[in-house]
């Protein structure tokens, strides 16, 4: 697997810590030149600090790799363009965008503020769209010029979004939107030689350390290490993954799986009288598979309280 991404240029957003850091280090180990993007804010998105990104760059340079730090805001239109320009101007090209940056502002719906909603949607959803848009514009121009393009967009969704987790309507909605963005964008950009996939990671990071019980054993801690997420991202970033697009992968120290999207369930002929719908809906719901829970298993979705 050594050299899997040799000669490729990658941007990793939110790469100063946690999962993003593991992505950047893994890509560099496998030969990629990496733009290590991180605004360096707190878990809730406040503040800024370039030093985490610079430390990752130092690690990469220390092992003979190539990297540059970048502190542009992924959700800023011009900042996202500048990030893409940084990769092209520094390393001469761009092949991979890993949209990983994110924040948390967890709150139950009845107590959530407008700012808590807007900030999470902005960082996750616009912060996936904006870098992707500028990267695709670059790849499209190259493809139109007759050049061979091998572009990769790798987004970060979440089991909280595709399966649902109480207290995270903002985060989950953004992550579900990213999953939909992934499948739709994959259809649009295939003509340019670009694939779009997403990863739903489960790992213990500063964003998730307060969610659920803390691991008690070394084995539990290892199973929740963020380094388990980087292998699938690194492979998706390589040229080997050219035939895989529009998919969402679950990744953790316990599983690597493909999440299956919405499918049409039981059907009934159209009904034009709402007073007749009670028994029809009851029949449809009874025949349908139950929602999946956070473990991805059908029927484990917690009942509404």
N, C-alpha and C positions, 0 to 999 in steps of 0.2 A: 504493500500500500504506500510505501515511501514515494514521494513525488507525485501523489495523486493530483495535486493542484499546481504542479510545477509551471511557472511562468504566468499564472493567472493573477489578476489584480482584483482584490475584494475590498468592499466596504462592509464593516460590521458596526452597526449603531448600538449604543449602550454597551460598549465593549470594555469599559473600565473596570467592571466588577462582575462577579457571578457568572451567569450563563454566557453572556456576551464575551467576557474575558476568555472563557474556555474556547469559544468559537474562534476568536482571533488567534490564540496560541496554536490551536489545532491546524487552522488553515496555514499559518506560517510554517509549522513543522512539515507540512506537506507541500511546501514550495511556493505558496501564494505570497504576494506582496500585499500588505494589509493597511488600509486606512482605519485606524482605531478611533472611532467617533464616540465621544461621551461628553455630555454637557456637565457631568459631575455633580448633579443635584442630589438632594435627599430623596428618600423613597417616595415622598409626596410631590416631588418635582421642584421643590423650592431650592434656591441657591445654585451655585455653579462652582466647579473646581476642576481644572484641567489635569491635575496631578494623577488621578487614577488612570486616565488614558496614557499619560506620559510614562507611567510605571510599566504598563503593558508593552508599550513601544520599546522601552529599555530591555525588558525581558526578551522580546523578539530579536532585537539587535544583538543582545548578548549571546544568542545561540546562532548567530550568523544570518539571520533572516532580514527582511526589509519591511519597514513599517513607518508610518507617520501618524502623529496625533492630530485629532481634529475635534473642535468643540462647537461646531455648528448645531443649531437647534433643528432636530429632524422635522418638527412641525412648522417650521418657518419656510415659506416658499423660496425665498432667495437663499436662505441657509442651506436648504436641501440641494439647490442647484450648485452652490459653492462646494458642497461636500463631493458631489460627482465631479466637478471640475478639479478638485484637489487630487483625486485619484488619477485622472487623465493627465494633468499637468505634471504630477510627481512621478508617475510610473509609466506614462505613455499609453494607457489603455484602461478599460474597465470591463470585467467579465462577470462579477458577482456582487449582488447587494443582499446583505443579510439584515433584515429589518427586525431588530431585537429590542430597541429602546422602549422603556415603559415605566409607568408609575402606578401607585395605588392610592386611592382615596375611598376606602371601603366604608359603606354606610347603608343601613336598611333604607328602602325606598321612601318611607314616610318621613325620614329625617334628612335625606340627602339634599344638599344645597345645589343651586344652579352652577356655582363655581366648581364644586366637586364633580358634577357631571361633565361640564364643558372641558375641564382640564384633562380628565382621563380620556375622553373621546378624542381630544385634540392630539395628545401625545401618541396614543396607540393607533388611531385610525388615520388621521391626517399624517402622522409621523411614519406611517407605512406607505400611504399614497404619494406623498411629495418626493421622497428619494426615488421611489419606483418610477414615477412619471418622468423625472429628468434622465434616469438611466435608460428607460425605454426610448425616449426621444433620441438619445445618443446612438443606441443600437439600431433604431429605425433608419437614421441617416446613413449609417455604415452599410446596412443591408441594401438600401436604395442605390448606394454607390457601387453595388456589386461585390462587396466584401463578404466573407464568411463570418457569421456571428455565432458565438456560443455563449449567450447570456444566461444568467441565472438570477432569479429573484427568490429568496427564501424568507418567508414571513414567519412571525411568531404569533400563533393563536394560543388557546388555552382550553383545557377541559372545563374550566369555569364558563367559557363561552359556548362551546359546542354541546355540553351536557347540562350545565347550569349549577350555580352555587349561591345560596342565600347570602345577602349582604353585598353582592357584587353586580348589581344591575348595570352600573356604568362600565365597569371593567369587562363584565361578561358580554354586554352588548357590543363593545368595541372589538372584543376578540372574536365574537360570532361574525361581526362585519368583516374582519380580516379574513376569516375562512371563506366567506362569500366572495370577497375581493380576489382571493387567490384563484378560485375556480373560474371566475369571469375573466380576469386578466390573462389567465393561461390560454383561454380561447382566442383572445385578441392578439396576443404577441407571438404566437407560434410561427406565424408567417415570417417573422424577423429572425428566427433561430433562437428564440428565448423561451425558457421554461419558467413556470411559477409554481412553487410548492410552499407548504407551510408545515411547521412543527409545533406540536402542543407539548411543551416540556413539563415534567414534574420533578422539581429539585428543591433543595433547601438553600435559599439565598437570603440576603437581607430583606428582600421583598416578601418572602414567604415564611420567615422564621416565626412570625407571630400567628400563623394560621395553622390550627390543628396542634396536636400534641408533639412535643419535641422528641427527636429520636433518642433512645436510651442506650443503645448498644452501638459498638463500632460497625457491626453489620448493617444496622438500620441507617447509620450516618453515611456509610458507603453507598447504600442503595439510593440515597437521596442526594448524592454528590452531583453538582452541575456538569462534571466532566462526561457523564453518560450521554449528554445531549449533543455534544460536539461531533461525534462520529457520523451521524446521519446528516448533519448540516454540511460537514466537510465532503461527504460523498455526493450530496446533492449539488454542491458547488463545483464538482469536477465535470469533465467532459463525459465520464461514464454514465451520467444520469440523463443523457439527452432524450431518452425515450419515456421519461417519467415527468408528468406535468399535471397540474390541477389537483394534486393529492394533499391530504393532511395526514401527517405521521404523528402518532403519540410516541414520546421517547422519555425514558427514565431508567433508573438502575434496576427496574423490575420488568420492563417490557419495551419492545419496539413493535408498533402495530400501525396499521392503516385504519383511520377512522372512516366509516362509511357515511355518506351524506344523507340528506332528507330523501326519502322515497315515498311514493304514493302507497298508502295502505288500503284497507277495505273500502269498497265503493258502493254507492247506491244511486239509483236513478234520481235525476233532479226533482226537487219538491218545491212547488210554488206557493204552498200554504204553510206559514210558519207554525200554525197551531198543530200541524201534523208532524212536526220535526222531532218532538220529544222521543218517541220510540225509535225513530230512525237513527238519531244521534246516539242513543243508548246502545243500539245494535252495532253501530260502527265502532264506537269506543271500546265496547266489550271484545270485539274481534281484533282490534289493533294491538300491536305489540306495545308494551308499556315503555315509557320514557326511560332512557339510560340514566344511571346515576353518575357520579364523578369517577367511578371506576370503569365507566364505559360499558357496563353490563346491562342488558335490557331488564327492566323491571326493578332496578335498584334506586330509581329516582325517589327521593323522600316525598312523602305525602304532604301537601300544603297544610300549614297549621291554621 
